[in-house]
Structure formats: structure tokens, C-alpha cells
Amino acid sequence: MQSQERAVGSRLSVMMFLQFFIWGSWYVTVGNFIKSEAVGWADADVGWAYQVGPIAAVVSPLFLGMIADRFFASERVLATMHLLGGIVMFSLPAVAGDGATSDTFGWLLLVYMLCYMPTLGLSNTVAFHSITNQEKQFPVIRVFGTLGWIVAGVVVSKFLGADEDSLQFQVAGGASVLLAAFSLTLPHTPPPAKGQSASVADLLGLRSVALMKDPSFAVFMIASFLVCIPLAAYYAYAPIFVSATGFEAPGYTMSFGQWSEVIFMLAMPLFFARLGVKWMLAVGMLAWVVRYGLFSMAADDQVQWMVLGGILLHGICYDFFFVTGQIYVDKAAPRELRGQAQGFLVLMTQGLGLGLGATLATDLKDQVTTKTDAGAEVVDWAQFWWSPALFAGAVLLVFVAVFRGRKSAA
């Protein structure tokens, strides 16, 4: 029995590794690619590159969650979406060549994210269905996703030197096709509501919204949405900021945040026992405030240890909030709605939160950017990073004041 559980755990770990290797191979460095000398597109194009994910997260996860909950096995839906995504990724370099415009590239990137975003919730659904102790087993499985992101950054940035090259999209496409094939070997995850009558709300994947009737669940979801607004500034502009402060391989440097994620992911069962859901989430939010504050204080004098310290806080930022949140949602949702509920979480965070945040971050950068007489851009990074720090701090204070989740809720 234990050998069978280990075998299942190994397959789920490989799934998580590839799931986040795909994302990490291009998401961190696409802004560097867009702003490179060879491409030379505008800041608005960077903003769009980080808005397509949120748009996709709004459009597709609830619908796909409904399909996996009611009609098709989750692992088969996962395979289909990654295959389609891989095909789109392979096409991106062809529309980003010399003299190309950003329009076609941006729309294809949106099509890709429409394929990829549902797989975040689906991979969690497959994992949670196949394990018996979420608090202990899921962090160990999920840590391989972090390792996948790290390896992607090292491969693309350090070994291939492709921070500003379209090769990053080919790497992502190859990994997508590989995961599509591997998904067919994953534990069978049948639709739990198959054969049941479906209302209009079911067909639109909206039944999970009814979970907001629980005050604790509603506070958690609203806080998740709000705190992802300042997070968008980190995803979109931290790699550019890291490059501006003197780091030669920004994608590789950003991967140190994932190394800290590995450490805190493995320690999560201990923290769960000590802190419970509320304070796990609160500590995660506090780490975001401190990170942005460090970036702001480091900006003027390019204090690299502060920049690196802010990056290393990513382990607490991500694990204590997002992974804790995924476990919380799985526990809070009825069995027949777990796929939709994970999709709902993706919608609120990766969709609405990051979508609004990407727009605001682009506007903010425009406000703090000036040009020299020679036409070079000068960004007041210190002013830029204080805004997300203050916003995340306000969300933290309100969350601590009103969330009433019990310590045993996770």
C-alpha cells in the first residue's frame, strides 16, 4: 500500500514539476524579451503580456472546472489543454521576429493563457483527489512545482542566456507537449458530479460562488483578490528592476525566490500545526509588505543585498498565502464542487486581482518614469515600490481584523 502511495506521489510530483517549469520558462523574462533591443516594444506591451493571464483566468477556469467536475476526467482535460498550449507556444517566435508588431504576439499569448490558466486548478484537483492527508502530502508534492520553476529559470536565463530571446517560448512549448503526454499516465480523476442534472449555474461553473455565503470563505476570497493587486507589480516589473540594479541574469536571480519557496514549502506542515490558517495567511501578506519596502529602500543606491532579500521573501509570500489558500479551499468546498472552487480561486487571484494589478502597475510605472534629453528612460523605483507596500499592508490589517477562520480549518 505504501509503495503504491509513493508511486502515485511520484507521478503527481512530476506533474507539478512540469506544470510550473512551463510557466517559469517564459513568464519571468517575457518583459525583458519585449523591452530588448532586438524587439523594442513599449511598456504597454509589457503590461498586456501580464494582463492576458488574468483575462484568461477570468474567462476559462470556472468553465473548465465545471467540465472536470461533471463531464470529463480531470487528467484528460489537463492533457488536452497543455497540448493546445504547446502548439501555440511554438508559434510565438514566428510572430516576434525582426520588424514584427506586438499585436499578433499579444493575441497569441492570450490564446495560450486561455489554455494554461485552467490547468492550475486542474492539477490541484488531480493531486487532492489522489492523496489522503492534504496538509502533510500536498506541500511535499507541490514543492516539485517550485523546483520546476527554479530549473526553468536556470535553464532559460543561466544556461541558454535567453532572457531576451524567443528561445524561451520554444522551451515552454516543448515542456507543454511533454506534460500533455504525461498527463495521460496520471491517477484517474473522474468527474464527481457526472450524470447529475445541471442548472444554468452549473453549466457556467457558478455554483462555487455560493460558497461566499460562508463569511470566513468570503473574507478569504476578497483578501486574496485584493492582495494580488500589488502582486502584479512584482511579476511584471521585478525582473526589469533586478536588471536595473546591476544583476546580469535577472531570470536566474529571480529563481532564488523559488529556492526559499522550497524551504518553506517543506516546513509548512510544522507551521500549520503552530499557526493555523489565519496566521499562515497573515504572515504571507506581511512578507509581501516587507519585500516591497526592501525594494523601495534599495532602489536609489542599488543596494543589491536588499533586492536579494526581497526576492528571498518570495518563499513565505507564495507558500503561506497561495498554497495555504489552495488547501483551505479544498477543505471548504463540497466534494462535487472542488474543481470549480479551485477555478474560482484562480479567477479571484490570477484573474481579477492580477488583471487589475497589471493595469495599475503599468499606469504607476508611467507616472514615475521620465526621459532624459537623449531619450533614455529614468524610473523612480523607490516611489514605484512604496505603492504596493502600502496597499498590501492595508489589506493585511483588514484581514487580521475580520477573518474568523478557526485554527483547525486547514
C-alpha positions, 0 to 999 in steps of 0.5 A: 500500500505504501509503495503504491502511495509513493508511486502515485506521489511520484507521478503527481510530483512530476506533474507539478514539476512540469506544470510550473517549469512551463510557466517559469520558462517564459513568464519571468523574462517575457518583459525583458524579451519585449523591452530588448533591443532586438524587439523594442516594444513599449511598456504597454506591451509589457503590461498586456503580456501580464494582463492576458493571464488574468483575462484568461483566468477570468474567462476559462477556469470556472468553465473548465472546472465545471467540465472536470467536475461533471463531464470529463476526467480531470487528467484528460482535460489537463492533457488536452489543454497543455497540448493546445498550449504547446502548439501555440507556444511554438508559434510565438517566435514566428510572430516576434521576429525582426520588424514584427508588431506586438499585436499578433504576439499579444493575441497569441499569448492570450490564446495560450493563457486561455489554455494554461490558466485552467490547468492550475486548478486542474492539477490541484484537483488531480493531486487532492483527489489522489492523496489522503492527508492534504496538509502533510502530502500536498506541500511535499508534492507541490514543492516539485512545482517550485523546483520546476520553476527554479530549473526553468529559470536556470535553464532559460536565463543561466544556461541558454542566456535567453532572457531576451530571446524567443528561445524561451517560448520554444522551451515552454512549448516543448515542456507543454507537449511533454506534460500533455503526454504525461498527463495521460499516465496520471491517477484517474480523476473522474468527474464527481458530479457526472450524470447529475442534472445541471442548472444554468449555474452549473453549466457556467461553473457558478455554483462555487460562488455560493460558497461566499455565503460562508463569511470566513470563505468570503473574507478569504476570497476578497483578501486574496483578490485584493492582495494580488493587486500589488502582486502584479507589480512584482511579476511584471516589473521585478525582473526589469528592476533586478536588471536595473540594479546591476544583476546580469541574469535577472531570470536566474536571480529571480529563481532564488525566490523559488529556492526559499519557496522550497524551504518553506514549502517543506516546513509548512506542515510544522507551521500549520500545526503552530499557526493555523490558517489565519496566521499562515495567511497573515504572515504571507501578506506581511512578507509581501509588505516587507519585500516591497519596502526592501525594494523601495529602500534599495532602489536609489543606491542599488543596494543589491543585498536588499533586492536579494532579500526581497526576492528571498521573501518570495518563499513565505509570500507564495507558500503561506498565502497561495498554497495555504489558500489552495488547501483551505479551499479544498477543505471548504468546498463540497466534494462535487464542487472542488474543481470549480472552487479551485477555478474560482480561486484562480479567477479571484487571484490570477484573474481579477486581482492580477488583471487589475494589478497589471493595469495599475502597475503599468499606469504607476510605472508611467507616472514615475518614469521620465526621459532624459534629453537623449531619450533614455528612460529614468524610473523612480523605483523607490516611489514605484515600490512604496505603492504596493507596500502600502496597499498590501499592508492595508489589506493585511490589517483588514484581514487580521481584523475580520477573518474568523477562520478557526485554527483547525480549518486547514 
